[in-house]
Amino acid sequence: MDKIVQLKCVDRSKVARAIDEQAKKFLNLSGVEFLARLQRGEYEGVDNPAVSRLSHAAQLLN
C-alpha cells in the first residue's frame, strides 16, 4: 500500500515571530535569546511545556 505524503512550505518569518511572541510571554526572553540558549543546550532535560513547544517550533527553522 502506497502512502501519499504531502509537504507544506514553512514561512520561517512567521515561525520566528511566533517563537519571539511566545518566548516573551512565557519565558520573559526574546526569541533570539531563547534560540541561543536552546542551541547552547541550556534547556536539555527541562520539563516545561512552553520550552517544549518552543523547541519543537524552533526545529522548523532548521
Summary of the structure (lengths in Angstrom):
residues: 62
radius of gyration: 13.7
end to end distance: 31.4
largest distance: 48.2
contacts: 129
relative contact order: 0.18
helix: 60%
strand: 0%
